[in-house]
Amino acid sequence: MDDSAERSLRGTDRPAPGPREGVVSAPFGQGGVAAVARDDLAEAAAIIARNPEKHQGKSYNLVGNTVITAQDLADTVGAEYRPGKLSTLRQALDSAALLPFQSPMLLSIHSAARHGFLEETGTDIIDILGREPLNPLHIAAAAATA
């Protein structure tokens, strides 16, 4: 869940705390995400914008080259992973002060991850950056424990 949605659900502007009582809970099931760091996506966009002729007519699948799961995150931060339910997330989102698009977007992301639809990996981001991407698990772990 993004930080603004988390703050809305908690009814505060304070940043979200780390795993609550040593537990990571989200309705991802055992599904994962081939995530890419925002900094890598921004750098890729800048690279393409600086040399558009090189990229003309090409399309890229900007997914990560590895899949991370909520269990991976829990293991990394030393927490227990307890898969949540989509229905519980829906109830929480329905009562939150979110923009109209946020609730269905967040439910869609969670559902797609839960069912494995976000696990396709690729190397286009590596090809554009000319290096390995940042580790999204390390970024998620840092955010979860901040």
Secondary structure, 3 states (H helix, E strand, C coil): CCHHHHHHHHCCCCCCCCCECCEEEECCCCCEECCCCHHHHHHHHHHHHHCHHHHCCCCCCCCCCCCEEHHHHHHHHCCEEEECCHHHHHHHHHCCCCCCCHHHHHHHHHHHHHCCCCCCCCCHHHHHHCCCCCCHHHHHHHHHCC
